[in-house]
């Protein structure tokens, strides 16, 4: 299964199994990735080891386990694979 990272039209980092991610990208850039995906978002482990979504709005604004409303704000540099993917699709 091929996964592709891209910035959505809302400027949020997404990961899709569909190669047509390019049509959903705000800037037309898609980057192949092996980052785990959960509900169309990159995912990572939380403190309890549970796989949760990572919502990335910018280099300085990312959340673990949700979004601005219900996620835990994180330092994206602690998630180097997700950070590299975000920079690649900017």
C-alpha positions as CSV (number, residue, x, y, z in Angstrom):
1,X,0.0,0.0,0.0
2,X,1.4,3.4,-1.0
3,X,0.9,6.3,1.3
4,X,1.3,10.0,0.4
5,X,1.7,13.1,2.6
6,X,0.2,16.4,1.5
7,X,-1.2,19.7,2.8
8,X,-4.9,19.8,2.7
9,X,-6.8,22.8,1.4
10,X,-7.2,23.8,5.2
11,X,-3.3,23.7,5.3
12,X,-3.2,20.7,7.6
13,X,-0.8,17.8,7.1
14,X,-2.6,14.7,5.8
15,X,-1.6,11.2,4.8
16,X,-3.6,9.3,2.3
17,X,-3.6,5.8,0.8
18,X,-4.9,7.2,-2.4
19,X,-2.6,8.4,-5.1
20,X,-5.1,11.2,-6.0
21,X,-3.9,13.1,-2.9
22,X,-2.5,15.5,-5.4
23,X,-6.0,16.7,-6.2
24,X,-6.7,17.4,-2.5
25,X,-3.4,19.2,-1.9
26,X,-3.4,23.0,-1.5
27,X,-0.1,23.3,-3.4
28,X,0.0,20.1,-5.6
29,X,2.9,18.6,-3.7
30,X,2.6,15.0,-2.6
31,X,5.4,13.0,-1.0
32,X,5.5,9.2,-0.6
33,X,5.8,8.2,3.1
34,X,5.7,5.2,5.3
35,X,4.4,7.2,8.3
36,X,1.5,5.4,10.0
37,X,-1.9,6.9,9.2
38,X,-5.0,7.1,11.4
39,X,-8.1,8.7,10.0
40,X,-6.2,10.5,7.2
41,X,-3.7,12.0,9.6
42,X,-0.2,11.0,10.5
43,X,-0.1,9.0,13.8
44,X,2.2,8.5,16.8
45,X,2.1,6.9,20.2
46,X,0.9,8.9,23.2
47,X,2.2,8.6,26.7
48,X,0.3,5.3,27.3
49,X,1.5,3.8,24.1
50,X,-1.8,4.2,22.3
51,X,-1.7,5.1,18.6
52,X,-3.3,8.5,18.1
53,X,-3.6,11.1,15.4
54,X,-1.1,14.0,15.1
55,X,-2.6,17.2,13.7
56,X,-0.1,19.5,12.2
57,X,-1.1,23.1,11.3
58,X,2.4,24.6,11.1
59,X,6.0,24.0,12.3
60,X,5.0,25.7,15.6
61,X,1.5,24.3,16.0
62,X,0.9,20.5,16.2
63,X,-1.3,18.4,18.5
64,X,-1.2,14.8,19.7
65,X,-4.5,13.0,20.0
66,X,-6.7,15.6,18.5
67,X,-6.7,19.1,17.2
68,X,-6.6,22.7,18.6
69,X,-9.7,22.0,20.7
70,X,-8.9,18.7,22.3
71,X,-5.4,17.6,21.5
72,X,-2.2,18.0,23.5
73,X,0.1,20.6,22.0
74,X,3.5,19.1,21.1
75,X,6.9,20.1,20.0
76,X,7.1,18.8,16.5
77,X,10.9,18.3,16.7
78,X,10.2,15.4,19.0
79,X,8.6,13.6,16.0
80,X,11.3,13.9,13.3
81,X,9.6,11.8,10.7
82,X,6.4,13.9,10.8
83,X,8.4,17.1,10.9
84,X,10.4,16.0,7.8
85,X,7.2,15.1,6.0
86,X,5.6,18.4,6.8
87,X,8.7,20.3,5.5
88,X,8.7,18.2,2.3
89,X,5.1,19.1,1.4
90,X,5.3,22.8,2.3
